[in-house]
Amino acid sequence: MSGPLHPHAVNESFNEELTQNSDELSAIDYQAFADDVQALHAKLKADLGESDIAHLRKMERWGRTCTLLGYAFAWVFPNPMAAFLIGIGNVARWGTVTHHVMHRGYDAVPNVPERFKSKRFAMGWRRFIDWLDWLHPAAWAHEHNHLHHYNTGQQDDPDLVERNAWFIRDKRMPRVLKWLSVVFVMMTWKLTYYAPNTFWALKQHRKIKAQTPEQAKAQPLPTMGTVDCYIVPGERVIFPVTAWGLEFYLRCVLPYALIRFGVIPALFLPLGVWAWSAVLINSILAEIVANVISFVIIAPNHTGDDVYRFDKSFKNKAEFYVQQVTGSVNYPSGTDLRDFMAAYLNYQIEHHVWPDLPMLKYRQAAPQLKAICQKHGVPYIEESVFKRFAKLWSIMMGDSNMRRVSENL
């Protein structure tokens, strides 16, 4: 490869046959659909209350219990039970609690504790209490809450798998290397993909905001979807050889690594070197478990040959709703245990239509929104995570393509 390329452009070169699927969307009465969606949202918001706080506390408690039980077994010997429990606790802190709290899902709930409000949760020193991870909270909030949610399936969506996996989808890559590449991504993606991508997105956003209108007009800075890169924008900070790269390691990588793999295993040294080494090994295994589980439930949420990509942004609220529904998928849901194991990402359609609701409201809303979609002929996809992962795998292998709409309807 002679130099950096636009992943978006490269992806198009490997997808010459793009299916146009505008007919089923053109028949929708967008405004009527939007009216029903907004009416349901108002109903859900009016019902916010103590049950939402109690449910959040329960999910937080389940996650912390998994972590504590994991460490209770971790010091004995390296074992899958400890790694699994610690990994599940890791996923719960991110996907179940942090995800919904930082989306302002509980800001409007009456009498919600301050620590569950988006402006305080994981901010400053509270990062070490609420959510210490490879990802910096402010960086993830910007990349996910703003860029991903308001550019879902579009060029500036930082998490568009079909585009980001262009190098794996390349028909010239041997099949075995495709498999190995996906496995490597699954095992490491929070550190190798998500953390650097979110950090670069935040730094670039602040750089763009610092431009004067004249500067922005004369020399517009690249965005997540237009920046020159080999694979993804985050590669620019993955090595500590630039100012941003050094800052990435100091603010993102080192705090988490030192505590997770340094301080916590060291707490078991009074039990002996064997206990310390067992906890360290289980902590590393738990990191792999958390990466694989989170990848399996997150990556398929907006990927598949029955899921839409959009070449243009929405023009109004009605188009926003349709894009969010047709660009997202759900997994089966309905019980605390099933929803907890999916980190409540099994309600991805409801979450993308209304990002500001508590977890419990998504469960209550899902059958109602599904009925509204059926009423208006809006495609609503709900399948098992295993079927969705198979569709994700097909996209990443380059065996299938996502649906495309080149023009807003």
N, C-alpha and C positions, 0 to 999 in steps of 0.2 A: 504494500500500500504506500503510495507516494506521499500522501499528506492527509490532513484532516478532511473529513467529509460531513455533509449534513446527513444524519441518520434518516431523517424524513425522506430526503431525496433518494438515498441509497435504497431504502425500503421500497420506494415506488419502482425502482429499477428491477426489483425481484418480484414485483407483483403486477405484471403487465395486464393480466385479465382480472380487472376489478368489477365485481358484480354490482350493478346498479339496482337498488331495491327501493325505489321511491314510491311505487304504486300503493303499497299498504299504508304508508304514512300520509300520502296526499289525500286519502279518503277521510282522514280524521277531521272532525270539527274541533279545531284547536281551542277556541275560546270556550266552548261548552265543556270540554275536558278540563280546562284550567279552572273554570268556575266551580266544578265539583271537587277538584283537588284542593282549592283554597277553602272551600266550605268545610271540608274534612279537617284541614289543618287548624282552622279556627276552633272547631269542636274539640280537637285534641289539646290545644293550648289552654282552652278554658277549663280543662279537667286536670291540669297539673296540680300535684299535691304531695302529701306526706308519703303516699304509697310509692311514688317515684324515688324519693330520698331513701326510703327503707330498702327498696330493691337495689339501688346503687350500693348502699352499705353492705348488703348481702353479697353482691358480686365481688366487691372489694375484699370482703372477708374470705370468700371462697378462694380468691387468688392468693391472698397472703397465707392462708392455711396450706395450700399446695406447696408454697415455697418453704414454709417452716417444716412440714412433713418431709419434704425432699432433703433438707439439710439434716433432719433427724436420722435419716438413713445414709446420708452421704459419707459420713466419717468412718463407717464400718468397713466398706470396700467399694471399689468402683462397680456400680450396678445400674441397670436400666431403670429401675423404679425411682431412684433418687433423681436421675437425669430427667426422666419424664415429668416428675412432679415439679422440679425447679423450672423446667422449660415451660410447663403450663402456667406456672405463676408468672413467669416473664411475659408470656403472651397476654395473660389477663390484665397485667398492669398497663400494657400498651393498648391492646385492641379493645378490651372491655371497659376499662375505667378512663384512661387518658384520652383515648379517641373521642369519647362522647362528652367528657367534661370540657376538653379544649375546643370543642365545636360549639360551646355555649349552650349545650344541651340542658344544663341545670341552672343556668343564670336566672331564668325567669320562674323557677319553682319557688313558691312561697316558703320562707323560713329555711332555705337551704344553707348549710354551713358555709362560711367564707372559703374554706379550703376546697370546696367543690365548685368554685366559680372560676371561669376561664382566665380571668386577669390575675389570679393568685396561684392557681394550681401549677406546680412544677416550675414556678418562676423564681429566679435567684437561688437562694440556699434551699428552697423547697424542692428543687430538682432532686436533691439527694434523699428526700423523704418520699416524694410522690411518684417520681418516674425518672430513675437514673438508667440511661441506656446509651447505646452508641449514638443515637440521634439526639441532636440538641433540640429541646422543646420549642424554642422560638423558630428555628429553621424548619422543623417538621410542621408546625402550625401554618407557616406561610406556604410551604410547598403543597401540603395536603389540603388544608382548609380553603385556600384561595385558588392556587394554580390548578390542582386536580379537580376540585369540585365545580369550578366555574369554567373549566375547559375540557370536561369529560369527553373523551373520544376525539378530541380535536388536536391540531398540530401542537399547541402549547400545553397539552396534558403531559406532565412529566412522567406519568406512570402508564403510558400507552405501550403495552407489551409488544404488540405487533411491530411497532416502529423500533423500540429499544432492542428487540431481539433480531434485528436485521442481519447481524453477522452469523447468527445460528441458522437463520432461515435461508441463507445463501445455499443454493442448490449445489454449489461446488464443494461444500464442506462434507467430508465423509460422515456417514450416519453415526458411527461410534463416537466421533468427536462432538456431534450434536448432543448425543445423550450425556456424555461426560460434562459438557459445558452447562447443560441445564442442571445436572446434579450438583455441580460446583456452585452455581448461582443459588440454588435452593439451600445449600448448607451454609452459605456465607452472606446472603443478600443484605442483611441489615447493616453489616459493616462495609461490604464492598460496593453495594449499590445505593441503598436508601440513605445512609448517613452522609456520604459525600455529596450525593445529588441534592438532598435537602439543604445542606450547608451552602453549596454553591448557589442554589436558587435564592436563598436569603441574601447572601452577599451581593449577588448581581442585582437583586431587587433594590437594595439600598443604594447601589451605585447608580441605577437608573433614576431613582427618586432624587438623587443629589444633582442631577443635570438640570440646567436651566432650560426653559422652553426653546430657546434659540439653539442650545447645544443638542437637545433631543431632536430637533428638526434637521439640523445640519449633519449630525452623525448619530443616528439612533443606535443604541446598544442592542446586541442580540439577546433573545429570550431563550427559554428552555427549548423551544421548538425550532429555533433558527440558528443557534450557536454552532460554530464549527467544532466538531469533536470526532473521535474515532468511534466511540460507542455511545456514551452518555456524558452530559456536561460535568457530572461529578468526578470524572476521571482527572479533571484539572486540579483537584485538591487531594487526590488519593495518595500522592507522595509529598512529604514535607520539604519541598524544594522551592516553594514560592511563599509569599507572605500569607496568602489564604490557606495554602496547604499546611503551613506550620500552625496557623491558628486552628485549623480543623483538628489537628492532633492534640493540641493543648486543651481545646474546649470540648471536644467530642470523644476522642478515642481514649486519651489518658485517664480522665476521671473515672470512666466506667471500667476500663481494664484494670486499673490499680485497685479499685474496691472489689470488683467481682472476682478477679484472679489473684489479688494480692492480699488485701485486708481480710476478706471473709475466710479464705482457707487458713490464714495465719491465726485466726481466732481458735482454731482446733489444734494448734501446736501443743497446748498443755496435755492433750490426749496422746501425743506422740507424733513422730514424723510420718508414720503410716497413715494416721488420721488426716494429717495435713495433705499428704499426697492424694489420698482418696477423695477428699473434698475438691482439690484442684482438678483432678481428672473428671469427676462428676460435674463440676462447674463448666468445663470445656464441652463435655458431652451435652449438657443441658442447653448450652448456647446453640449447638447444632440442632437439637430438638426444637428449640424455640424458632429458629430460622426456618426449618422445614415445615413445621405446623403453620406458622404465620404465612409462609409463601403459598402453601396449599389452599388456605382459606381466603387469602387476599388477592393473589394474582389472577384467579379465574373470574373475579367479580365483574370485570369489564372486558372479557376476552372470549372469543368463540366465533364460529362461522355464522351464528345466528344473532350476533350482537353488532350494533351499528357503530361505525366511525363517521365523523362529520368533517367535511372540508371547510365548513364555515361555522361561525358561532351563531348562537341563537339571537333573534332580533327582539324578542319580548318574553314575558314570563310564561306564556303558553308554550312557546317553542322550547324554553328551558325545561319545563316539565316533561315534554315528550322526549327530548334528548336524554334526560336523566333516566327515564324509565327504559327506553329502548337501548341505552348504552350500558345498562347494568343488569345483573342477574341476582336472584335469591337462591338460598338453599332451604330445604324443609326446616320448619321451626315450630315453636309452640310450647316448649317446656324449659324450665330454668337450666337443667343440665345440658340439653341439646344446644340451647342458645349460648350458654357459657363456653362450651367446647368450641363453638364457632366464633367466640369473642363478639357475639351479636353482629357479626358481619354477614350473617345469613339474611339480614334485612337490608341488604344494600340498596335495593330500589327505594324503599321508604326513606332510608337515610339520605340518599342523594336528592330526593324530592324535597325533604324537609331536614336539613342538616342540624337544625337547632332543637331537636326533641330529645327527651330522655330515652334510654333503652326500652323501658317498659312500654312506652307509647308506640314504638315500632311494632311490637308484638300485637298490640291492640289494633293498630292501623292496618296491618298487612292484609287481612281478608277484605277489609273495606276498600282499600286502594286497588286490590286485585279486581274486585267487582266493578269499580269505576272504569278500570282499564278495559275490561271485557265489554262493558256497556258502550264504550266509545271506540272499540276496535284498536286499542293501543297494545302492541305486543308486550306481554308480561311473562318473563321467563323465570320458572322456579324448578330446579332440578337438584339432584343430590350432588354433593361436593365432588364425588368420584366421577360422575358423568361430566361435570364442568371441568375438572382437571384434565380429563381425556381430551376435551375440546381445546383447552389451553395448550396441552402438549402438541396437538395437531397444528395449532397456529405457530408455536415456537419451532417446530420441526420444518415449517414451510410447506406442510401438506395441505393447508387450507388457508383461506383469507377471510377477514371480517367483512361484513356488509358495508356498503358505502353509499352515502348520500352526498353528491357533489354540490347540490344547491339546497338552500333552505326552502321549505315548503310553506 
